[in-house]
Amino acid sequence: MHTLEPRTALDTGLSLVAAGLMIAVALGFLVLFVAALVSVLRSRLTGGMKLVWVVFAFCAPFLGSLLWFVVGRKNAERSWA
């Protein structure tokens, strides 16, 4: 028969810190994704290009959102300037 060892306070604390960190990272990704969608929809791009960026953001949420802020938004502003 296998007995379980009791969890120590350190184990419990580390588990809570890890869970909190994962929640913070997930919320950060969610905020980035929503901010990118709002930014795409408010941009002066044509409807077709907005659709391309929105589909890309949904297919690759982190990469699509990050690329929008690094490349897409600057190109959209430059084309209307």
N, C-alpha and C positions, 0 to 999 in steps of 0.2 A: 504494500500500500504506500502510495506516494503522499507525503504531507506537503502542504504549501507553506512556504515561509511567509511570515507576516511582512507587509510592506512597511518600509520605514518612512519617516516624515520627509526625508530627502527624496526618496523615490516619488512620493506623492507630489512634492513641490516641483520636481523636474517635469513630471507629467503635466502638471497644470501650466508650467511655463511653455512647454512644447505645444500644448493645445492652444494656448493664447497666441503664440507665435504663428501657428498655422491659420488661425482665424484672422489675425491681422494681415497676413500675406493674401489670404483669399479675399478679404475686404478691399485690399489695395488693388488687386487685379480687377475686382468688380467695379471699383470707382474709375479705374483707367478705362475699362471697356465702355461704361456708360458715358464718361466724358468724351471719349472718341466718337461715339454714336451721335451725341448732341452736337459736337463740333462739326462732324460731317454734314449733318442735316441742316445746320445753320450756315454752312459755307455757301459761296457763290458758284459752286460747281453746277453743271447741268444735271438734270435728273438721272441720266444714264450713268454718269460718273459717280454720283452719290450712291446709286444702287450698287455699283461695282465695289466701292469702299465698304458699304454696309455688309454686303455678302462676304467680302474678305474678312471683315471684323468678326462676323459670326462663324466663319469656317476656321479661323485661327485667332481666337479672341485676344490673346496676349500679343502675338506677333503683329496681327492686323492693326490693333490699336496703337502699338508702339510705332509701327511704320507710318501710320497716319500722322502722328505728331512729329515724327522726324522728317518725313519726305512729303507726304500728301498735302498737309496744310500749307506748307511753304510754297509748293507748286501752285496750289489753288489761289493763294494770295498774289503770287507773282503773275499769274495769267490774267488777273483782273486789274493789275496796277498799271 
